[in-house]
Amino acid sequence: MGHSKLSVTIPDDIYDQINEYASKGKIKLSHLVTEALVDKLRMIKEQAYVQQVNDALKDEAVVKEQRQMAETIADNTDVKELPW
């Protein structure tokens, strides 16, 4: 994977905190920032997916179809309970 340089402006207190954390953990600051951005992007994508599902389930026809499909699967599946 290639790398790009990025210049950003952040509040001094945030910079001090991440710099201190990186120093104590012997982690490169760029690695810490990269991990934070990856986590944030993952969260944004997950929220967008959840919103898409919620939007789809606002449609009563979709809900009805999903319910029927679940009932059909349940009716045609031989499920044995496992002993605990």
DSSP file (Angstrom, degrees, kcal/mol; ACC not computed):
  #  RESIDUE AA STRUCTURE BP1 BP2  ACC     N-H-->O    O-->H-N    N-H-->O    O-->H-N    TCO  KAPPA ALPHA  PHI   PSI    X-CA   Y-CA   Z-CA
    1    1 A M              0   0    0      0, 0.0     2,-0.0     0, 0.0     0, 0.0   0.000 360.0 360.0 360.0 135.5    0.0    0.0    0.0
    2    2 A G        -     0   0    0      1,-0.0     2,-0.4     0, 0.0     0, 0.0  -0.277 360.0-136.1 -76.5 168.6    1.3    3.5   -0.9
    3    3 A H        -     0   0    0     -2,-0.0     2,-0.3     2,-0.0    -1,-0.0  -0.960  12.7-162.6-129.1 147.3    1.4    6.3    1.6
    4    4 A S        -     0   0    0     -2,-0.4     2,-0.3     2,-0.0     0, 0.0  -0.948  20.9-121.1-126.9 149.0    0.5   10.0    1.2
    5    5 A K        -     0   0    0     -2,-0.3     2,-0.4     2,-0.0    -2,-0.0  -0.660  28.3-169.8 -87.3 147.2    1.4   12.9    3.3
    6    6 A L        -     0   0    0     -2,-0.3     2,-0.6     2,-0.0    -2,-0.0  -0.997  12.2-156.4-140.7 131.1   -1.4   14.9    4.9
    7    7 A S        +     0   0    0     -2,-0.4     2,-0.3     2,-0.0    -2,-0.0  -0.942  24.7 167.1-110.5 120.8   -1.2   18.3    6.6
    8    8 A V        -     0   0    0     -2,-0.6     2,-0.5     2,-0.0    -2,-0.0  -0.911  31.1-133.6-130.6 157.9   -4.0   18.9    9.1
    9    9 A T        +     0   0    0     -2,-0.3    -2,-0.0     0, 0.0     3,-0.0  -0.960  31.3 169.0-112.5 124.7   -4.8   21.4   11.8
   10   10 A I        -     0   0    0     -2,-0.5     5,-0.0     1,-0.0    -2,-0.0  -0.901  43.3 -81.6-130.0 159.7   -6.1   20.1   15.1
   11   11 A P     >  -     0   0    0      0, 0.0     4,-2.3     0, 0.0     3,-0.4  -0.296  39.3-121.3 -60.4 144.9   -6.6   21.6   18.5
   12   12 A D  H  > S+     0   0    0      1,-0.2     4,-2.9     2,-0.2     5,-0.2   0.874 110.9  54.9 -55.8 -41.4   -3.4   21.8   20.6
   13   13 A D  H  > S+     0   0    0      1,-0.2     4,-2.0     2,-0.2    -1,-0.2   0.877 108.7  48.0 -65.5 -35.9   -4.9   19.8   23.4
   14   14 A I  H  > S+     0   0    0     -3,-0.4     4,-2.7     2,-0.2     5,-0.3   0.926 112.1  49.8 -67.2 -44.1   -5.8   16.9   21.1
   15   15 A Y  H  X S+     0   0    0     -4,-2.3     4,-2.5     1,-0.2     5,-0.2   0.930 110.6  50.0 -59.0 -45.4   -2.3   17.0   19.6
   16   16 A D  H  X S+     0   0    0     -4,-2.9     4,-2.4     1,-0.2    -1,-0.2   0.907 111.7  48.9 -60.5 -41.8   -0.8   16.9   23.1
   17   17 A Q  H  X S+     0   0    0     -4,-2.0     4,-2.5     2,-0.2    -2,-0.2   0.937 114.8  42.0 -65.6 -47.5   -2.9   13.9   24.0
   18   18 A I  H  X S+     0   0    0     -4,-2.7     4,-2.6     1,-0.2    -1,-0.2   0.865 114.7  51.7 -71.2 -32.9   -2.2   11.9   20.9
   19   19 A N  H  X S+     0   0    0     -4,-2.5     4,-2.3    -5,-0.3    -1,-0.2   0.917 112.0  46.5 -66.6 -42.5    1.5   12.8   21.0
   20   20 A E  H  X S+     0   0    0     -4,-2.4     4,-2.8    -5,-0.2     5,-0.2   0.928 113.8  48.5 -64.2 -45.2    1.7   11.7   24.7
   21   21 A Y  H  X S+     0   0    0     -4,-2.5     4,-2.5     1,-0.2    -2,-0.2   0.921 112.3  48.4 -61.1 -44.9   -0.2    8.5   24.0
   22   22 A A  H  <>S+     0   0    0     -4,-2.6     5,-2.8     2,-0.2     4,-0.4   0.900 112.6  48.8 -63.4 -40.9    2.1    7.7   21.0
   23   23 A S  H ><5S+     0   0    0     -4,-2.3     3,-0.8     3,-0.2    -2,-0.2   0.933 113.4  45.8 -65.2 -46.4    5.2    8.4   23.0
   24   24 A K  H 3<5S+     0   0    0     -4,-2.8    -2,-0.2     1,-0.2    -1,-0.2   0.891 118.3  42.5 -64.7 -39.4    4.1    6.3   26.0
   25   25 A G  T 3<5S-     0   0    0     -4,-2.5    -1,-0.2    -5,-0.2    -2,-0.2   0.427 107.2-125.2 -87.5   2.2    3.0    3.4   23.7
   26   26 A K  T < 5 +     0   0    0     -3,-0.8     2,-0.4    -4,-0.4    -3,-0.2   0.913  62.5 144.6  51.9  46.2    6.1    3.7   21.5
   27   27 A I      < -     0   0    0     -5,-2.8    -1,-0.2    -6,-0.2     2,-0.2  -0.911  56.8-110.2-113.7 139.3    3.7    4.1   18.5
   28   28 A K     >  -     0   0    0     -2,-0.4     4,-2.2     1,-0.1     3,-0.3  -0.480  23.2-130.4 -66.8 138.7    4.4    6.3   15.6
   29   29 A L  H  > S+     0   0    0      1,-0.2     4,-2.5     2,-0.2     5,-0.2   0.881 108.6  54.8 -57.9 -40.0    2.1    9.2   15.5
   30   30 A S  H  > S+     0   0    0      1,-0.2     4,-2.2     2,-0.2    -1,-0.2   0.868 107.4  50.3 -64.0 -35.4    1.2    8.6   11.9
   31   31 A H  H  > S+     0   0    0     -3,-0.3     4,-2.6     2,-0.2    -2,-0.2   0.915 110.5  49.3 -67.9 -42.6    0.2    5.0   12.8
   32   32 A L  H  X S+     0   0    0     -4,-2.2     4,-2.1     2,-0.2    -2,-0.2   0.925 113.2  46.1 -61.6 -45.5   -2.0    6.2   15.6
   33   33 A V  H  X S+     0   0    0     -4,-2.5     4,-2.4     2,-0.2    -1,-0.2   0.900 111.5  52.7 -65.3 -40.8   -3.7    8.7   13.3
   34   34 A T  H  X S+     0   0    0     -4,-2.2     4,-2.6    -5,-0.2    -2,-0.2   0.932 109.2  49.0 -60.6 -46.2   -4.1    6.1   10.6
   35   35 A E  H  X S+     0   0    0     -4,-2.6     4,-2.5     1,-0.2    -1,-0.2   0.908 111.0  50.5 -59.9 -42.4   -5.8    3.7   13.0
   36   36 A A  H  X S+     0   0    0     -4,-2.1     4,-2.3     1,-0.2    -1,-0.2   0.905 112.0  47.0 -63.3 -41.6   -8.1    6.4   14.2
   37   37 A L  H  X S+     0   0    0     -4,-2.4     4,-2.7     2,-0.2    -2,-0.2   0.890 110.8  51.7 -68.7 -38.9   -9.1    7.3   10.6
   38   38 A V  H  X S+     0   0    0     -4,-2.6     4,-2.4     2,-0.2    -2,-0.2   0.933 111.5  47.9 -61.2 -45.6   -9.6    3.7    9.7
   39   39 A D  H  X S+     0   0    0     -4,-2.5     4,-2.3     2,-0.2    -2,-0.2   0.915 112.4  48.9 -61.2 -43.5  -11.9    3.2   12.7
   40   40 A K  H  X S+     0   0    0     -4,-2.3     4,-2.4     2,-0.2    -2,-0.2   0.918 111.4  48.6 -63.9 -44.4  -13.8    6.4   11.9
   41   41 A L  H  X S+     0   0    0     -4,-2.7     4,-2.4     2,-0.2    -1,-0.2   0.895 110.5  51.7 -63.6 -39.7  -14.3    5.4    8.2
   42   42 A R  H  X S+     0   0    0     -4,-2.4     4,-2.5     1,-0.2    -1,-0.2   0.924 110.4  48.9 -61.0 -44.4  -15.5    1.9    9.3
   43   43 A M  H  X S+     0   0    0     -4,-2.3     4,-2.6     2,-0.2    -2,-0.2   0.909 110.3  50.6 -62.9 -42.6  -18.0    3.5   11.6
   44   44 A I  H  X S+     0   0    0     -4,-2.4     4,-2.2     1,-0.2    -1,-0.2   0.918 112.0  47.5 -61.4 -44.0  -19.3    5.8    8.9
   45   45 A K  H  X S+     0   0    0     -4,-2.4     4,-2.2     2,-0.2    -2,-0.2   0.899 112.0  49.8 -64.9 -41.0  -19.7    2.9    6.5
   46   46 A E  H  X S+     0   0    0     -4,-2.5     4,-2.6     2,-0.2    -2,-0.2   0.914 110.8  49.4 -64.1 -42.6  -21.5    0.8    9.1
   47   47 A Q  H  X S+     0   0    0     -4,-2.6     4,-2.3     1,-0.2    -1,-0.2   0.889 110.2  51.0 -64.0 -38.7  -23.9    3.7    9.9
   48   48 A A  H  X S+     0   0    0     -4,-2.2     4,-2.1     2,-0.2    -1,-0.2   0.898 110.7  49.0 -64.9 -40.1  -24.6    4.2    6.2
   49   49 A Y  H  X S+     0   0    0     -4,-2.2     4,-2.4     2,-0.2    -2,-0.2   0.931 110.8  49.4 -64.7 -45.9  -25.4    0.5    5.8
   50   50 A V  H  X S+     0   0    0     -4,-2.6     4,-2.8     1,-0.2    -2,-0.2   0.898 110.2  51.9 -60.2 -40.3  -27.7    0.5    8.9
   51   51 A Q  H  X S+     0   0    0     -4,-2.3     4,-2.7     2,-0.2    -1,-0.2   0.899 108.0  51.6 -63.8 -40.1  -29.5    3.6    7.4
   52   52 A Q  H  X S+     0   0    0     -4,-2.1     4,-2.3     2,-0.2    -2,-0.2   0.921 111.8  46.7 -61.8 -43.8  -30.0    1.8    4.1
   53   53 A V  H  X S+     0   0    0     -4,-2.4     4,-2.3     2,-0.2    -2,-0.2   0.934 113.1  48.8 -63.8 -45.9  -31.5   -1.2    5.9
   54   54 A N  H  < S+     0   0    0     -4,-2.8     4,-0.4     1,-0.2    -2,-0.2   0.898 111.1  50.4 -61.6 -40.5  -33.7    1.1    8.0
   55   55 A D  H >< S+     0   0    0     -4,-2.7     3,-1.0     1,-0.2     4,-0.4   0.909 110.6  49.7 -63.5 -41.5  -34.8    3.0    4.9
   56   56 A A  H >< S+     0   0    0     -4,-2.3     3,-1.3     1,-0.2     6,-0.3   0.882 107.4  54.7 -64.3 -37.3  -35.7   -0.3    3.2
   57   57 A L  T 3< S+     0   0    0     -4,-2.3    -1,-0.2     1,-0.3    -2,-0.2   0.504  91.2  72.9 -79.3  -2.1  -37.7   -1.5    6.1
   58   58 A K  T <  S+     0   0    0     -3,-1.0     2,-0.7    -4,-0.4    -1,-0.3   0.710  80.1  87.4 -76.1 -20.5  -39.8    1.7    6.1
   59   59 A D  S X> S-     0   0    0     -3,-1.3     4,-2.0    -4,-0.4     3,-0.6  -0.716  71.9-154.2 -82.9 113.8  -41.4    0.1    3.0
   60   60 A E  H 3> S+     0   0    0     -2,-0.7     4,-2.6     1,-0.3     5,-0.2   0.814  93.4  58.6 -60.4 -32.0  -44.3   -2.1    4.2
   61   61 A A  H 3> S+     0   0    0      2,-0.2     4,-2.3     1,-0.2    -1,-0.3   0.890 106.7  47.8 -65.0 -38.3  -44.0   -4.2    1.1
   62   62 A V  H <> S+     0   0    0     -3,-0.6     4,-2.6    -6,-0.3    -2,-0.2   0.917 111.6  49.9 -67.2 -43.1  -40.4   -5.0    1.9
   63   63 A V  H  X S+     0   0    0     -4,-2.0     4,-2.5     2,-0.2    -2,-0.2   0.920 111.5  48.8 -61.4 -44.3  -41.3   -5.8    5.5
   64   64 A K  H  X S+     0   0    0     -4,-2.6     4,-2.5     1,-0.2    -1,-0.2   0.923 112.2  48.4 -62.1 -44.9  -44.1   -8.1    4.3
   65   65 A E  H  X S+     0   0    0     -4,-2.3     4,-2.4     1,-0.2    -2,-0.2   0.909 112.3  48.6 -62.8 -42.8  -41.8   -9.9    1.9
   66   66 A Q  H  X S+     0   0    0     -4,-2.6     4,-2.4     2,-0.2    -1,-0.2   0.899 111.3  50.1 -64.3 -41.0  -39.1  -10.4    4.5
   67   67 A R  H  X S+     0   0    0     -4,-2.5     4,-2.4     2,-0.2    -2,-0.2   0.927 111.8  47.9 -63.3 -45.4  -41.6  -11.7    7.0
   68   68 A Q  H  X S+     0   0    0     -4,-2.5     4,-2.5     1,-0.2    -2,-0.2   0.907 111.8  50.1 -62.8 -41.8  -43.0  -14.2    4.4
   69   69 A M  H  X S+     0   0    0     -4,-2.4     4,-2.5     2,-0.2    -1,-0.2   0.917 110.9  48.9 -63.3 -43.2  -39.5  -15.3    3.5
   70   70 A A  H  X S+     0   0    0     -4,-2.4     4,-2.6     1,-0.2    -2,-0.2   0.903 111.9  48.9 -63.7 -41.4  -38.6  -15.9    7.1
   71   71 A E  H  X S+     0   0    0     -4,-2.4     4,-2.6     2,-0.2    -2,-0.2   0.904 111.1  50.1 -65.3 -41.1  -41.8  -17.9    7.8
   72   72 A T  H  X S+     0   0    0     -4,-2.5     4,-1.5     2,-0.2    -2,-0.2   0.921 112.5  46.8 -62.9 -44.6  -41.1  -20.0    4.7
   73   73 A I  H  < S+     0   0    0     -4,-2.5     4,-0.3     1,-0.2     3,-0.2   0.931 113.7  48.2 -63.0 -45.3  -37.6  -20.7    5.7
   74   74 A A  H >< S+     0   0    0     -4,-2.6     3,-0.9     1,-0.2    -2,-0.2   0.896 111.5  50.0 -63.0 -40.4  -38.7  -21.5    9.3
   75   75 A D  H 3< S+     0   0    0     -4,-2.6    -1,-0.2     1,-0.2    -2,-0.2   0.786 115.6  42.9 -68.9 -27.0  -41.5  -23.8    8.0
   76   76 A N  T 3< S+     0   0    0     -4,-1.5     2,-0.5    -3,-0.2    -1,-0.2   0.222  96.2  90.3-105.9  13.7  -39.1  -25.7    5.7
   77   77 A T    <   -     0   0    0     -3,-0.9     2,-1.1    -4,-0.3    -4,-0.0  -0.945  64.5-147.0-115.7 126.8  -36.1  -26.1    8.1
   78   78 A D        -     0   0    0     -2,-0.5     2,-0.6     2,-0.0    -3,-0.1  -0.786  26.0-177.6 -92.1 101.8  -35.7  -29.0   10.4
   79   79 A V        -     0   0    0     -2,-1.1     2,-0.5    -5,-0.2    -2,-0.0  -0.884  11.5-164.1-107.1 124.7  -34.0  -27.6   13.4
   80   80 A K        -     0   0    0     -2,-0.6     2,-0.2     0, 0.0    -2,-0.0  -0.907  23.5-123.6-105.1 132.5  -33.1  -29.7   16.3
   81   81 A E        -     0   0    0     -2,-0.5     3,-0.0     1,-0.1    -2,-0.0  -0.535  24.1-127.0 -74.9 139.2  -32.2  -28.0   19.5
   82   82 A L        -     0   0    0     -2,-0.2     2,-0.1     1,-0.1    -1,-0.1  -0.637  25.4-110.2 -84.1 141.6  -28.8  -28.8   20.9
   83   83 A P              0   0    0      0, 0.0    -1,-0.1     0, 0.0     0, 0.0  -0.466 360.0 360.0 -69.7 142.2  -28.6  -30.1   24.4
   84   84 A W              0   0    0     -2,-0.1    -2,-0.0    -3,-0.0    -3,-0.0   0.421 360.0 360.0 -93.8 360.0  -27.0  -27.6   26.8
